[in-house]
Amino acid sequence: SGQAVLNVSLPAPPKGKTYEAWVAAPSAKRAGEFDGHTIRLTQRVPDGARVMVTVERSGGVDSPTSSPLLIVRA
């Protein structure tokens, strides 16, 4: 179905920042903000897509503004 959960263990994001998940297939689309632990992705994850995590300003952004901390391939 492409539904996915990301379960990681990251330290708390800096004040005023959040972790943001992305699904890239091929371009990056927002998949949700989270606190560094578990998130159910809001975007479908097709085979071969990359799931990425970046640190962004609180409230999130429309496209990644920093290098990914984590990249996994589906």
PDB file of N, CA, C and O in Angstrom:
ATOM      1  N   SER A   1       0.816  -1.206   0.000  1.00  0.00           N
ATOM      2  CA  SER A   1       0.000   0.000   0.000  1.00  0.00           C
ATOM      3  C   SER A   1       0.853   1.261   0.000  1.00  0.00           C
ATOM      4  O   SER A   1       0.367   2.330  -0.368  1.00  0.00           O
ATOM      5  N   GLY A   2       2.119   1.155   0.407  1.00  0.00           N
ATOM      6  CA  GLY A   2       2.987   2.317   0.467  1.00  0.00           C
ATOM      7  C   GLY A   2       2.914   3.064   1.774  1.00  0.00           C
ATOM      8  O   GLY A   2       3.676   4.008   1.981  1.00  0.00           O
ATOM      9  N   GLN A   3       2.007   2.667   2.681  1.00  0.00           N
ATOM     10  CA  GLN A   3       1.956   3.318   3.992  1.00  0.00           C
ATOM     11  C   GLN A   3       3.183   2.910   4.786  1.00  0.00           C
ATOM     12  O   GLN A   3       3.617   1.761   4.710  1.00  0.00           O
ATOM     13  N   ALA A   4       3.753   3.853   5.557  1.00  0.00           N
ATOM     14  CA  ALA A   4       4.987   3.551   6.278  1.00  0.00           C
ATOM     15  C   ALA A   4       5.060   4.294   7.599  1.00  0.00           C
ATOM     16  O   ALA A   4       4.482   5.367   7.773  1.00  0.00           O
ATOM     17  N   VAL A   5       5.786   3.690   8.517  1.00  0.00           N
ATOM     18  CA  VAL A   5       6.105   4.290   9.803  1.00  0.00           C
ATOM     19  C   VAL A   5       7.618   4.354   9.898  1.00  0.00           C
ATOM     20  O   VAL A   5       8.306   3.394   9.551  1.00  0.00           O
ATOM     21  N   LEU A   6       8.135   5.475  10.362  1.00  0.00           N
ATOM     22  CA  LEU A   6       9.567   5.645  10.585  1.00  0.00           C
ATOM     23  C   LEU A   6       9.793   5.651  12.086  1.00  0.00           C
ATOM     24  O   LEU A   6       9.209   6.464  12.802  1.00  0.00           O
ATOM     25  N   ASN A   7      10.639   4.746  12.565  1.00  0.00           N
ATOM     26  CA  ASN A   7      10.916   4.637  13.986  1.00  0.00           C
ATOM     27  C   ASN A   7      12.411   4.820  14.191  1.00  0.00           C
ATOM     28  O   ASN A   7      13.198   3.934  13.858  1.00  0.00           O
ATOM     29  N   VAL A   8      12.806   5.965  14.739  1.00  0.00           N
ATOM     30  CA  VAL A   8      14.207   6.283  14.987  1.00  0.00           C
ATOM     31  C   VAL A   8      14.360   6.776  16.415  1.00  0.00           C
ATOM     32  O   VAL A   8      13.370   6.998  17.113  1.00  0.00           O
ATOM     33  N   SER A   9      15.586   6.945  16.841  1.00  0.00           N
ATOM     34  CA  SER A   9      15.856   7.475  18.177  1.00  0.00           C
ATOM     35  C   SER A   9      16.874   8.601  18.041  1.00  0.00           C
ATOM     36  O   SER A   9      18.083   8.373  18.096  1.00  0.00           O
ATOM     37  N   LEU A  10      16.370   9.816  17.864  1.00  0.00           N
ATOM     38  CA  LEU A  10      17.207  10.999  17.711  1.00  0.00           C
ATOM     39  C   LEU A  10      17.091  11.859  18.964  1.00  0.00           C
ATOM     40  O   LEU A  10      16.068  11.806  19.647  1.00  0.00           O
ATOM     41  N   PRO A  11      18.116  12.652  19.285  1.00  0.00           N
ATOM     42  CA  PRO A  11      17.994  13.564  20.428  1.00  0.00           C
ATOM     43  C   PRO A  11      16.922  14.618  20.149  1.00  0.00           C
ATOM     44  O   PRO A  11      16.542  14.829  18.997  1.00  0.00           O
ATOM     45  N   ALA A  12      16.444  15.267  21.183  1.00  0.00           N
ATOM     46  CA  ALA A  12      15.445  16.332  20.993  1.00  0.00           C
ATOM     47  C   ALA A  12      16.013  17.376  20.032  1.00  0.00           C
ATOM     48  O   ALA A  12      17.189  17.727  20.123  1.00  0.00           O
ATOM     49  N   PRO A  13      15.181  17.873  19.111  1.00  0.00           N
ATOM     50  CA  PRO A  13      15.678  18.899  18.189  1.00  0.00           C
ATOM     51  C   PRO A  13      15.985  20.184  18.947  1.00  0.00           C
ATOM     52  O   PRO A  13      15.422  20.413  20.018  1.00  0.00           O
ATOM     53  N   PRO A  14      16.869  21.028  18.411  1.00  0.00           N
ATOM     54  CA  PRO A  14      17.178  22.308  19.064  1.00  0.00           C
ATOM     55  C   PRO A  14      15.924  23.163  19.215  1.00  0.00           C
ATOM     56  O   PRO A  14      14.951  22.989  18.481  1.00  0.00           O
ATOM     57  N   LYS A  15      15.955  24.078  20.165  1.00  0.00           N
ATOM     58  CA  LYS A  15      14.831  24.992  20.393  1.00  0.00           C
ATOM     59  C   LYS A  15      14.497  25.731  19.096  1.00  0.00           C
ATOM     60  O   LYS A  15      15.379  26.243  18.406  1.00  0.00           O
ATOM     61  N   GLY A  16      13.215  25.770  18.790  1.00  0.00           N
ATOM     62  CA  GLY A  16      12.758  26.451  17.577  1.00  0.00           C
ATOM     63  C   GLY A  16      12.890  25.611  16.314  1.00  0.00           C
ATOM     64  O   GLY A  16      12.614  26.093  15.215  1.00  0.00           O
ATOM     65  N   LYS A  17      13.310  24.355  16.463  1.00  0.00           N
ATOM     66  CA  LYS A  17      13.492  23.461  15.317  1.00  0.00           C
ATOM     67  C   LYS A  17      12.629  22.214  15.478  1.00  0.00           C
ATOM     68  O   LYS A  17      12.121  21.938  16.564  1.00  0.00           O
ATOM     69  N   THR A  18      12.470  21.472  14.401  1.00  0.00           N
ATOM     70  CA  THR A  18      11.744  20.212  14.401  1.00  0.00           C
ATOM     71  C   THR A  18      12.422  19.265  13.420  1.00  0.00           C
ATOM     72  O   THR A  18      13.141  19.701  12.521  1.00  0.00           O
ATOM     73  N   TYR A  19      12.194  17.993  13.594  1.00  0.00           N
ATOM     74  CA  TYR A  19      12.605  17.034  12.573  1.00  0.00           C
ATOM     75  C   TYR A  19      11.484  16.961  11.555  1.00  0.00           C
ATOM     76  O   TYR A  19      10.304  16.995  11.905  1.00  0.00           O
ATOM     77  N   GLU A  20      11.866  16.860  10.293  1.00  0.00           N
ATOM     78  CA  GLU A  20      10.863  16.724   9.251  1.00  0.00           C
ATOM     79  C   GLU A  20      11.238  15.544   8.362  1.00  0.00           C
ATOM     80  O   GLU A  20      12.386  15.416   7.935  1.00  0.00           O
ATOM     81  N   ALA A  21      10.266  14.691   8.090  1.00  0.00           N
ATOM     82  CA  ALA A  21      10.463  13.539   7.220  1.00  0.00           C
ATOM     83  C   ALA A  21      10.041  13.904   5.804  1.00  0.00           C
ATOM     84  O   ALA A  21       9.134  14.710   5.594  1.00  0.00           O
ATOM     85  N   TRP A  22      10.721  13.292   4.840  1.00  0.00           N
ATOM     86  CA  TRP A  22      10.475  13.540   3.422  1.00  0.00           C
ATOM     87  C   TRP A  22      10.455  12.221   2.678  1.00  0.00           C
ATOM     88  O   TRP A  22      11.178  11.290   3.031  1.00  0.00           O
ATOM     89  N   VAL A  23       9.630  12.141   1.649  1.00  0.00           N
ATOM     90  CA  VAL A  23       9.650  10.997   0.748  1.00  0.00           C
ATOM     91  C   VAL A  23      10.072  11.531  -0.614  1.00  0.00           C
ATOM     92  O   VAL A  23       9.414  12.404  -1.180  1.00  0.00           O
ATOM     93  N   ALA A  24      11.177  11.000  -1.137  1.00  0.00           N
ATOM     94  CA  ALA A  24      11.700  11.445  -2.432  1.00  0.00           C
ATOM     95  C   ALA A  24      11.523  10.325  -3.448  1.00  0.00           C
ATOM     96  O   ALA A  24      12.106   9.247  -3.324  1.00  0.00           O
ATOM     97  N   ALA A  25      10.688  10.613  -4.473  1.00  0.00           N
ATOM     98  CA  ALA A  25      10.404   9.602  -5.503  1.00  0.00           C
ATOM     99  C   ALA A  25      10.050  10.262  -6.829  1.00  0.00           C
ATOM    100  O   ALA A  25       8.903  10.076  -7.236  1.00  0.00           O
ATOM    101  N   PRO A  26      10.855  10.988  -7.538  1.00  0.00           N
ATOM    102  CA  PRO A  26      12.225  11.358  -7.201  1.00  0.00           C
ATOM    103  C   PRO A  26      12.338  12.659  -6.404  1.00  0.00           C
ATOM    104  O   PRO A  26      13.301  12.825  -5.656  1.00  0.00           O
ATOM    105  N   SER A  27      11.374  13.601  -6.542  1.00  0.00           N
ATOM    106  CA  SER A  27      11.494  14.864  -5.799  1.00  0.00           C
ATOM    107  C   SER A  27      10.965  14.693  -4.376  1.00  0.00           C
ATOM    108  O   SER A  27      10.097  13.858  -4.123  1.00  0.00           O
ATOM    109  N   ALA A  28      11.500  15.495  -3.448  1.00  0.00           N
ATOM    110  CA  ALA A  28      11.142  15.382  -2.022  1.00  0.00           C
ATOM    111  C   ALA A  28       9.787  16.023  -1.744  1.00  0.00           C
ATOM    112  O   ALA A  28       9.524  17.156  -2.144  1.00  0.00           O
ATOM    113  N   LYS A  29       8.928  15.265  -1.043  1.00  0.00           N
ATOM    114  CA  LYS A  29       7.627  15.767  -0.603  1.00  0.00           C
ATOM    115  C   LYS A  29       7.542  15.611   0.902  1.00  0.00           C
ATOM    116  O   LYS A  29       7.995  14.613   1.463  1.00  0.00           O
ATOM    117  N   ARG A  30       6.949  16.619   1.559  1.00  0.00           N
ATOM    118  CA  ARG A  30       6.792  16.583   3.016  1.00  0.00           C
ATOM    119  C   ARG A  30       6.025  15.338   3.440  1.00  0.00           C
ATOM    120  O   ARG A  30       5.027  14.959   2.829  1.00  0.00           O
ATOM    121  N   ALA A  31       6.527  14.705   4.520  1.00  0.00           N
ATOM    122  CA  ALA A  31       5.851  13.506   5.016  1.00  0.00           C
ATOM    123  C   ALA A  31       5.562  13.626   6.505  1.00  0.00           C
ATOM    124  O   ALA A  31       5.124  12.660   7.130  1.00  0.00           O
ATOM    125  N   GLY A  32       5.806  14.816   7.087  1.00  0.00           N
ATOM    126  CA  GLY A  32       5.433  15.048   8.477  1.00  0.00           C
ATOM    127  C   GLY A  32       6.566  15.531   9.366  1.00  0.00           C
ATOM    128  O   GLY A  32       7.738  15.237   9.132  1.00  0.00           O
ATOM    129  N   GLU A  33       6.186  16.277  10.389  1.00  0.00           N
ATOM    130  CA  GLU A  33       7.112  16.739  11.423  1.00  0.00           C
ATOM    131  C   GLU A  33       7.022  15.802  12.614  1.00  0.00           C
ATOM    132  O   GLU A  33       5.960  15.245  12.894  1.00  0.00           O
ATOM    133  N   PHE A  34       8.139  15.627  13.320  1.00  0.00           N
ATOM    134  CA  PHE A  34       8.114  14.753  14.480  1.00  0.00           C
ATOM    135  C   PHE A  34       9.228  15.116  15.450  1.00  0.00           C
ATOM    136  O   PHE A  34      10.095  15.935  15.142  1.00  0.00           O
ATOM    137  N   ASP A  35       9.193  14.494  16.627  1.00  0.00           N
ATOM    138  CA  ASP A  35      10.122  14.850  17.708  1.00  0.00           C
ATOM    139  C   ASP A  35      11.393  14.013  17.745  1.00  0.00           C
ATOM    140  O   ASP A  35      12.195  14.155  18.668  1.00  0.00           O
ATOM    141  N   GLY A  36      11.590  13.147  16.760  1.00  0.00           N
ATOM    142  CA  GLY A  36      12.803  12.350  16.707  1.00  0.00           C
ATOM    143  C   GLY A  36      12.611  10.901  17.081  1.00  0.00           C
ATOM    144  O   GLY A  36      13.588  10.178  17.280  1.00  0.00           O
ATOM    145  N   HIS A  37      11.357  10.457  17.180  1.00  0.00           N
ATOM    146  CA  HIS A  37      11.102   9.069  17.540  1.00  0.00           C
ATOM    147  C   HIS A  37      10.262   8.395  16.462  1.00  0.00           C
ATOM    148  O   HIS A  37      10.820   7.996  15.440  1.00  0.00           O
ATOM    149  N   THR A  38       8.990   8.250  16.631  1.00  0.00           N
ATOM    150  CA  THR A  38       8.160   7.515  15.674  1.00  0.00           C
ATOM    151  C   THR A  38       7.196   8.457  14.968  1.00  0.00           C
ATOM    152  O   THR A  38       6.602   9.346  15.578  1.00  0.00           O
ATOM    153  N   ILE A  39       7.059   8.237  13.666  1.00  0.00           N
ATOM    154  CA  ILE A  39       6.112   9.027  12.877  1.00  0.00           C
ATOM    155  C   ILE A  39       5.481   8.125  11.823  1.00  0.00           C
ATOM    156  O   ILE A  39       6.160   7.310  11.197  1.00  0.00           O
ATOM    157  N   ARG A  40       4.181   8.279  11.638  1.00  0.00           N
ATOM    158  CA  ARG A  40       3.489   7.646  10.508  1.00  0.00           C
ATOM    159  C   ARG A  40       3.575   8.647   9.370  1.00  0.00           C
ATOM    160  O   ARG A  40       3.061   9.761   9.477  1.00  0.00           O
ATOM    161  N   LEU A  41       4.219   8.258   8.288  1.00  0.00           N
ATOM    162  CA  LEU A  41       4.438   9.173   7.176  1.00  0.00           C
ATOM    163  C   LEU A  41       3.126   9.516   6.486  1.00  0.00           C
ATOM    164  O   LEU A  41       2.274   8.651   6.282  1.00  0.00           O
ATOM    165  N   THR A  42       2.973  10.778   6.133  1.00  0.00           N
ATOM    166  CA  THR A  42       1.752  11.238   5.479  1.00  0.00           C
ATOM    167  C   THR A  42       1.794  11.028   3.971  1.00  0.00           C
ATOM    168  O   THR A  42       0.770  11.153   3.299  1.00  0.00           O
ATOM    169  N   GLN A  43       2.962  10.711   3.436  1.00  0.00           N
ATOM    170  CA  GLN A  43       3.116  10.436   2.004  1.00  0.00           C
ATOM    171  C   GLN A  43       3.264   8.936   1.785  1.00  0.00           C
ATOM    172  O   GLN A  43       3.885   8.245   2.593  1.00  0.00           O
ATOM    173  N   ARG A  44       2.705   8.442   0.713  1.00  0.00           N
ATOM    174  CA  ARG A  44       2.907   7.050   0.310  1.00  0.00           C
ATOM    175  C   ARG A  44       4.379   6.864  -0.053  1.00  0.00           C
ATOM    176  O   ARG A  44       4.993   7.768  -0.618  1.00  0.00           O
ATOM    177  N   VAL A  45       4.950   5.699   0.266  1.00  0.00           N
ATOM    178  CA  VAL A  45       6.357   5.403  -0.019  1.00  0.00           C
ATOM    179  C   VAL A  45       6.407   4.295  -1.084  1.00  0.00           C
ATOM    180  O   VAL A  45       6.257   3.118  -0.759  1.00  0.00           O
ATOM    181  N   PRO A  46       6.616   4.666  -2.339  1.00  0.00           N
ATOM    182  CA  PRO A  46       6.690   3.646  -3.386  1.00  0.00           C
ATOM    183  C   PRO A  46       8.025   2.898  -3.338  1.00  0.00           C
ATOM    184  O   PRO A  46       8.995   3.388  -2.759  1.00  0.00           O
ATOM    185  N   ASP A  47       8.070   1.714  -3.944  1.00  0.00           N
ATOM    186  CA  ASP A  47       9.323   0.956  -4.030  1.00  0.00           C
ATOM    187  C   ASP A  47      10.411   1.824  -4.650  1.00  0.00           C
ATOM    188  O   ASP A  47      10.181   2.504  -5.650  1.00  0.00           O
ATOM    189  N   GLY A  48      11.600   1.796  -4.047  1.00  0.00           N
ATOM    190  CA  GLY A  48      12.737   2.548  -4.573  1.00  0.00           C
ATOM    191  C   GLY A  48      12.821   3.980  -4.107  1.00  0.00           C
ATOM    192  O   GLY A  48      13.825   4.646  -4.357  1.00  0.00           O
ATOM    193  N   ALA A  49      11.794   4.477  -3.435  1.00  0.00           N
ATOM    194  CA  ALA A  49      11.813   5.859  -2.941  1.00  0.00           C
ATOM    195  C   ALA A  49      12.817   5.982  -1.800  1.00  0.00           C
ATOM    196  O   ALA A  49      13.177   4.989  -1.167  1.00  0.00           O
ATOM    197  N   ARG A  50      13.262   7.200  -1.547  1.00  0.00           N
ATOM    198  CA  ARG A  50      14.114   7.492  -0.398  1.00  0.00           C
ATOM    199  C   ARG A  50      13.272   8.197   0.655  1.00  0.00           C
ATOM    200  O   ARG A  50      12.474   9.078   0.334  1.00  0.00           O
ATOM    201  N   VAL A  51      13.451   7.809   1.908  1.00  0.00           N
ATOM    202  CA  VAL A  51      12.846   8.507   3.034  1.00  0.00           C
ATOM    203  C   VAL A  51      13.991   9.238   3.729  1.00  0.00           C
ATOM    204  O   VAL A  51      15.004   8.632   4.078  1.00  0.00           O
ATOM    205  N   MET A  52      13.823  10.530   3.925  1.00  0.00           N
ATOM    206  CA  MET A  52      14.883  11.360   4.494  1.00  0.00           C
ATOM    207  C   MET A  52      14.371  12.093   5.726  1.00  0.00           C
ATOM    208  O   MET A  52      13.169  12.311   5.876  1.00  0.00           O
ATOM    209  N   VAL A  53      15.299  12.473   6.610  1.00  0.00           N
ATOM    210  CA  VAL A  53      14.973  13.278   7.783  1.00  0.00           C
ATOM    211  C   VAL A  53      15.910  14.473   7.805  1.00  0.00           C
ATOM    212  O   VAL A  53      17.125  14.316   7.683  1.00  0.00           O
ATOM    213  N   THR A  54      15.349  15.670   7.960  1.00  0.00           N
ATOM    214  CA  THR A  54      16.137  16.893   8.099  1.00  0.00           C
ATOM    215  C   THR A  54      15.707  17.626   9.360  1.00  0.00           C
ATOM    216  O   THR A  54      14.664  17.329   9.943  1.00  0.00           O
ATOM    217  N   VAL A  55      16.529  18.592   9.772  1.00  0.00           N
ATOM    218  CA  VAL A  55      16.170  19.494  10.862  1.00  0.00           C
ATOM    219  C   VAL A  55      15.695  20.782  10.213  1.00  0.00           C
ATOM    220  O   VAL A  55      16.412  21.383   9.414  1.00  0.00           O
ATOM    221  N   GLU A  56      14.477  21.207  10.559  1.00  0.00           N
ATOM    222  CA  GLU A  56      13.879  22.410   9.962  1.00  0.00           C
ATOM    223  C   GLU A  56      13.311  23.300  11.056  1.00  0.00           C
ATOM    224  O   GLU A  56      13.236  22.900  12.218  1.00  0.00           O
ATOM    225  N   ARG A  57      12.909  24.514  10.675  1.00  0.00           N
ATOM    226  CA  ARG A  57      12.313  25.417  11.664  1.00  0.00           C
ATOM    227  C   ARG A  57      10.964  24.848  12.129  1.00  0.00           C
ATOM    228  O   ARG A  57      10.283  24.154  11.374  1.00  0.00           O
ATOM    229  N   SER A  58      10.594  25.143  13.352  1.00  0.00           N
ATOM    230  CA  SER A  58       9.296  24.692  13.873  1.00  0.00           C
ATOM    231  C   SER A  58       8.194  25.131  12.931  1.00  0.00           C
ATOM    232  O   SER A  58       8.216  26.255  12.428  1.00  0.00           O
ATOM    233  N   GLY A  59       7.243  24.270  12.692  1.00  0.00           N
ATOM    234  CA  GLY A  59       6.172  24.551  11.746  1.00  0.00           C
ATOM    235  C   GLY A  59       6.437  23.932  10.395  1.00  0.00           C
ATOM    236  O   GLY A  59       5.530  23.819   9.570  1.00  0.00           O
ATOM    237  N   GLY A  60       7.700  23.520  10.155  1.00  0.00           N
ATOM    238  CA  GLY A  60       8.049  22.851   8.913  1.00  0.00           C
ATOM    239  C   GLY A  60       8.256  23.800   7.748  1.00  0.00           C
ATOM    240  O   GLY A  60       7.986  24.998   7.839  1.00  0.00           O
ATOM    241  N   VAL A  61       8.737  23.244   6.663  1.00  0.00           N
ATOM    242  CA  VAL A  61       9.031  23.993   5.442  1.00  0.00           C
ATOM    243  C   VAL A  61       8.483  23.222   4.244  1.00  0.00           C
ATOM    244  O   VAL A  61       8.105  22.058   4.369  1.00  0.00           O
ATOM    245  N   ASP A  62       8.443  23.876   3.084  1.00  0.00           N
ATOM    246  CA  ASP A  62       7.893  23.241   1.889  1.00  0.00           C
ATOM    247  C   ASP A  62       8.887  22.349   1.151  1.00  0.00           C
ATOM    248  O   ASP A  62       8.488  21.461   0.397  1.00  0.00           O
ATOM    249  N   SER A  63      10.181  22.587   1.369  1.00  0.00           N
ATOM    250  CA  SER A  63      11.217  21.737   0.780  1.00  0.00           C
ATOM    251  C   SER A  63      12.412  21.738   1.726  1.00  0.00           C
ATOM    252  O   SER A  63      12.597  22.694   2.479  1.00  0.00           O
ATOM    253  N   PRO A  64      13.222  20.687   1.703  1.00  0.00           N
ATOM    254  CA  PRO A  64      14.338  20.597   2.646  1.00  0.00           C
ATOM    255  C   PRO A  64      15.289  21.790   2.523  1.00  0.00           C
ATOM    256  O   PRO A  64      15.601  22.240   1.420  1.00  0.00           O
ATOM    257  N   THR A  65      15.745  22.295   3.677  1.00  0.00           N
ATOM    258  CA  THR A  65      16.691  23.418   3.693  1.00  0.00           C
ATOM    259  C   THR A  65      18.041  23.012   4.253  1.00  0.00           C
ATOM    260  O   THR A  65      18.967  23.822   4.289  1.00  0.00           O
ATOM    261  N   SER A  66      18.165  21.758   4.692  1.00  0.00           N
ATOM    262  CA  SER A  66      19.434  21.281   5.237  1.00  0.00           C
ATOM    263  C   SER A  66      19.734  19.895   4.688  1.00  0.00           C
ATOM    264  O   SER A  66      18.856  19.229   4.139  1.00  0.00           O
ATOM    265  N   SER A  67      20.971  19.473   4.839  1.00  0.00           N
ATOM    266  CA  SER A  67      21.355  18.122   4.410  1.00  0.00           C
ATOM    267  C   SER A  67      20.650  17.095   5.286  1.00  0.00           C
ATOM    268  O   SER A  67      20.488  17.313   6.486  1.00  0.00           O
ATOM    269  N   PRO A  68      20.232  15.984   4.703  1.00  0.00           N
ATOM    270  CA  PRO A  68      19.553  14.959   5.489  1.00  0.00           C
ATOM    271  C   PRO A  68      20.457  14.362   6.573  1.00  0.00           C
ATOM    272  O   PRO A  68      21.646  14.130   6.353  1.00  0.00           O
ATOM    273  N   LEU A  69      19.868  14.121   7.741  1.00  0.00           N
ATOM    274  CA  LEU A  69      20.552  13.411   8.808  1.00  0.00           C
ATOM    275  C   LEU A  69      20.485  11.920   8.565  1.00  0.00           C
ATOM    276  O   LEU A  69      21.342  11.163   9.022  1.00  0.00           O
ATOM    277  N   LEU A  70      19.467  11.508   7.847  1.00  0.00           N
ATOM    278  CA  LEU A  70      19.187  10.099   7.628  1.00  0.00           C
ATOM    279  C   LEU A  70      18.561   9.932   6.255  1.00  0.00           C
ATOM    280  O   LEU A  70      17.698  10.714   5.858  1.00  0.00           O
ATOM    281  N   ILE A  71      18.996   8.915   5.537  1.00  0.00           N
ATOM    282  CA  ILE A  71      18.380   8.551   4.248  1.00  0.00           C
ATOM    283  C   ILE A  71      18.255   7.037   4.225  1.00  0.00           C
ATOM    284  O   ILE A  71      19.234   6.322   4.439  1.00  0.00           O
ATOM    285  N   VAL A  72      17.050   6.552   3.966  1.00  0.00           N
ATOM    286  CA  VAL A  72      16.823   5.115   3.786  1.00  0.00           C
ATOM    287  C   VAL A  72      16.064   4.906   2.477  1.00  0.00           C
ATOM    288  O   VAL A  72      15.261   5.745   2.070  1.00  0.00           O
ATOM    289  N   ARG A  73      16.329   3.784   1.832  1.00  0.00           N
ATOM    290  CA  ARG A  73      15.657   3.483   0.575  1.00  0.00           C
ATOM    291  C   ARG A  73      14.601   2.404   0.816  1.00  0.00           C
ATOM    292  O   ARG A  73      14.853   1.403   1.487  1.00  0.00           O
ATOM    293  N   ALA A  74      13.426   2.632   0.258  1.00  0.00           N
ATOM    294  CA  ALA A  74      12.325   1.675   0.407  1.00  0.00           C
ATOM    295  C   ALA A  74      12.477   0.530  -0.561  1.00  0.00           C
ATOM    296  O   ALA A  74      11.643  -0.375  -0.582  1.00  0.00           O
TER     297      ALA A  74
END
